Amino acid sequence: MGFWPNKREMSVYYLLKKRFGDRFNLGEGLEVLSPYFSRKVALNIIKRLTKLGLLEKRGNFEYAIVDLEEWLGKRTEEYLEARKGRHSSS
């Protein structure tokens, strides 16, 4: 699994963030995505965004939308730490 979201995942993240702000219910999210994706594809994208850390599951059907700047900061730190380890060993 890639470390960064692809265009489709970022588009869904942006759409959910713009429409709902910080939290959304799975049913409402699927309804917003239904003109663009099948239910199965939309669920898979939401699952992937959760694995990437852009969404956090808060209950059975509730999700929190993580702030993109916080997420980028965390990922950048992880990336730079990994680079530092590789660079110092060569």
N, C-alpha and C positions, 0 to 999 in steps of 0.2 A: 504494500500500500504506500502510495506517495505521501510525502511529508506536507505538501502544499495542495490546497484544493484546486480543481480544474475550473474552467470557465463556467460550466454548467452549475457546479456547486457554488461558486461565488455569486452567480446570478440568483440562485435560489436564496442564498444567505441574504443578499441585498434586498430582495423582494420581501422576505419575511421580516427583516429589520425595519424596512421602510413602512410596511403595513402594520406591524404589531408593536414595534418598539423593543421592549426588553423581554416580554414573555408571550407565549402563544399556546393554544390548545391544539393538539394534533389534528383534530377534526377540522378546525378553522384553517390550519395550515394547509391541509390537503385540499380544502375547498379553494383556497387562493391559488394553489398550484395546478388544479384540475384543468384549466384551459391549455396548459402547456405540456403536462406530463400525465401518463397513466398513474393510477393509484400506486401500483407496484414500484414504478420508477421513482415517484415522489417519496415513498417510504424509504427506498434505498438511499436516496440523496440525503434525507433527514438522518438516517442511520450513519451514513458516512460523515456528515457534518458533526455529528455527536462524537464519533471516534476521533475526528481531527481536533475536537475541543472547541469548535465554533458554536455548538449548541450543548447545553447541559440538561439532562433529563431530571426533572424535579418531582415527578410523580408518574402515575400510570400514563397519563395523556398530556402532561404539562411539560413544556420546555422553556428554558431560559436562553436568551440569545446573548452570547458573550460579546463584549465590546471588541471591535476589530483591532483597535490600537493596542489594547491589553494583550490580545492574542498574538499580534505581530511582535510585540515586545518580548513575550515569552519565547516564541519560536526563534527570534533573532538571537536571544541569549543562548538558547540550546545549540543553535547552529554555530555560533562563534566559539562556544566552549569546545565543541567537537573539533572545529578547525584548529583551535589552539593546541589541543592534544595531538592532533596529527602533525601539525607544523613543528612542534618542539621535539617530536621523536625522529624527525628526518635530519 
